[in-house]
Amino acid sequence: MGSEPVHPPESGNENHTRPRLASRLTTHPDGREECTIYPADATPETQLTRWISAFEGSFVGLDAME
């Protein structure tokens, strides 16, 4: 994961594959929930730099987006 797109427009790659992701839901002492998403095959060291987190209210279930 970097600043370059996985499949730049000029790549000609029509077979876009989605990365396998894992997630962890953490409940903080104040009751807020935080969802962290990272590559499923990431080593513990890699997880330190390849992740994204959002607090409750910033994410929705997949069925809400369909």
Residue pairs with C-beta under 8 A, 6 or more apart in sequence:
1 39
1 49
1 50
6 16
6 19
7 13
7 16
19 39
19 40
20 39
20 40
20 41
21 37
21 38
21 39
21 40
22 37
22 38
22 39
22 40
22 42
23 35
23 36
23 37
23 38
24 35
24 36
24 38
25 33
25 34
25 35
26 33
26 34
26 35
26 36
27 33
27 34
28 34
32 55
32 56
33 55
33 56
34 53
34 54
34 55
34 56
35 53
35 54
35 56
35 59
36 51
36 52
36 53
37 51
37 52
37 53
38 47
38 50
38 51
38 52
39 46
39 50
42 50
